[in-house]
Amino acid sequence: MNTTDHHLVNDAAASSSPAPLVGWVLETSGRGTLSLITTCLTTVFLCTWVVIHPRVCNNDLYAILHKLAIFFKATLAPELIAVEGFQEWAQCQRMEKECVAFTGGNFKAVHAFYVSMLALRYRTPKGNRVIWPNQYRWLLQQHLVDWKDHESWGLSTENISDKSKADSVAKLIALVQVSWFVAQCTVRAAHDLPLSQLESMTLGYVPLFVITYFFWWHKPKDIRSPSIVELPDMAPEQKHIFESMAVSNKFDNEGMKDQATYWSIWYLTPRVFEKEEEDKAIQDAQGRAAEHAARRAKERAAKNHTKLPNPEAYQKNFVSEVEIQDPEDLQIKIRKETVVSHWDPHLYRSKIWPLTCLFGVSFGALHLASWDTVFPTTVELWLWRISAFVSIVSILVFMHLEKVVLRYDRFSSMIGILSAGLYLLSRILMMGEVFAALRAEDLAVYSTYEVSTYWIHLF
């Protein structure tokens, strides 16, 4: 073999050999492991902390725990927080449209968000209760409150802005950090330099948080003290209707045990459409019970050869009695379900929901950008690929189900619970892998580029 052939063999062997892997790299080379970790974690933290807009809680402890819980959810499943923000935005859009006719067009998105985040409450002998969006809308429709008194109810734009703790400095810092991070990743891609797995995952958070922030653009931030008002005088029937419209009593502040549960910190904003669905179920059950009672009365009358005076009047009277009694006293069986997820029916049944589902799988899909990234072992490489696919398929199945409840006797519920479990497992595996991969990264991950060789001299 001559010298030329010998060099060709060596070059071929070098090109086919695996990329050299390195462990912890010091900062002396210009780009080290510590700076890579801190940059990514800082970007995720700033994005998440700035985008979070928590609801109003009963006390400071619950407010802190609630914000930490939402922070955890946003870090683990940013696409679900984005979809939840979309649902809240859509709910507030509907409330704004329904209230505009009773407020002279002065009821805006900021007011809808303020009410939806449980910031409007009314006094009771034991403390205060939440005025839910459907309750405030009903008060306007019944002309029990007048929009001209909105300032005394704490609904003036100035009052809401004063209470909102939107930190402009924090937003500016987050904007600069995210812009710098995205620019670095873009320039590295332009120089054919690979990103670490941690950088790829961090990059996936950015578009989701940008979209979430768009939906919460008009939502007040970090309001600690609600507006507590006196309810207008109402007839007993009106009072009964108003109180029956409450979505839940778990967020009231009357010193009751079920109003001070740590489970409630996981709820971003309880959804009004769940209450509307429950009311419809009760009404349907009441109607069936009334029809059953009227049918039995008619059968008894036929059996005894007597005439029922007026079956329709009898049924109507029964329904009236049902409406003012507790469903349990009438043995109306309304299943108390533990709801895992419930998508807004208005959105779920709309033409935009398939697009929302594609948006929901975007975070997992962005992880596929690391398909050819070098991992310490082949097992970890395929575990990453499989986890990315599992996260995409599982979240797609999960979002395909309108409502998932904690039940083991319904096939759809079992599929929903299984898909949620697989999604969480895949996310935990990928989050673990991005840090485990740092023990043996591709050497090119720490390579730097010459700024002078690129047209963007700012970076």
Steps between C-alpha positions, in 0.01 A plus 500: 500500500645835402508813712204662329279197563615492862392863553163433336434210736592710803273785386210259445550347843512842660183613329313185601614506863250626760520858619720544807302539825602721791376536854504814710663785308645800679423855392860570398421381147233769462196272526475265793252266663416735787415794273294271276293379798455843658401661169233239430359492853492879519315521169239242607457660842455853365261386227290301743499749788409796281226321307322367810187698589353332810149548635415672826539277808361522852833576670867560426606141573253357249597769249867394519416129483260559211763687299759229568250234390426683175875548450551125538219427252638751249849347525381141470227554239525845339264409217219420745544838671482663156176316417358585842588865439320474166192361676501780755541760226208351306285495815578867565427587138152349536442681828605829341251453216218403738557798730564769240127568443448574872808720545478732202793325338729584793550144625840396363724196506687624807171510695410148386841369607472681834168332579614162363808493722271513808590859587138611553330385822204588720475523876326238710452477879788248512738668254471531124404294195607506138283673241543272201490629140157346437370656823625849410354466151166399656507802734545727198228326301254527790588870542594434862830679445572795275826547313510864611587365847790291373758719671349428842523130411873533430454447126653823377796452270712723724424291809581175321825645362601619847444155646675320216867438573621469145874564540628682191861443605447123526331497159790695347758265654305198374471651152874573481594154632265315263608710202865440578446126545303463174761707314782278631319185392429650157861602444628158610265336250627736229857387579397130497578469870277260698285593798498299818185309594440749780514791256259328260249445781537859620442626148171308493363702794538837329221493236253344744559768760477775239157371393387456862602855578297617201186340644567656842604839367202675665495282810607674824799345672563405864195670652498413870198695633154448345224758466244421770155654445151497645242315295192697392165424663338198340175310539532153658450335160770718345735428791443127453571519127812711556648265760417190292710642215822482705751274328656382827524592866860380534637847419279693743649640819266417786727291719355165391723193479423424136598858411860452612629202302842477345346319202348830384844653435523296178198671345592793280141620454198277565301485177145632489394257228544213747235658722271553201536132410425396859189720508381348174552149640297588809223652290491190279486276808223713649306480175535122487392471863196720435402297192541178696284629787229621261502166316468304824218726617321442171547122530365502855199703391430256218536206736261650755260610226541863601570798283814706545384864514772644279814293428688795346424720798605218732833459318561876495427523871739212568778670304445821700535302821813329371665830415482630856612177668837342529564240226609248763165533683325412176744209441624651174829326443752745361838329489770689686799456277865588542572690180851453362443728202207670333538700182270792431208357294481823298859447385501121491206491258629784286699479179805648671547208743698278255742790458515531880591131523786552254613792711485274805739246348747765387719477811561129456549548126769761562700237689531305178745769389753306709438182300863476384654653811782299651407325827734318737346162410281360224241403762468862612472615138207267430345571838498869404344430160236267642418743784452783250261289294314381809456858623356601162257207468392501866421873513314471170284218641452690827381814321273295275287408805267784602481390863715260700379393843661274757292191429604143428172377353506717189728421207550864394598597855752218518650608166518862622666406829746268321592767244553757777724256687703421189540868423629578849735202487641608162549857619680388816726269297592775253564752776727248670680418177595859419701519822633144483632569151731770636729230638609414144415767245613540142817710505351726230231611750768704677655634181464873449474708188691810395269798530691692235422231245127557522299796386326548834777677686269577795537143626 
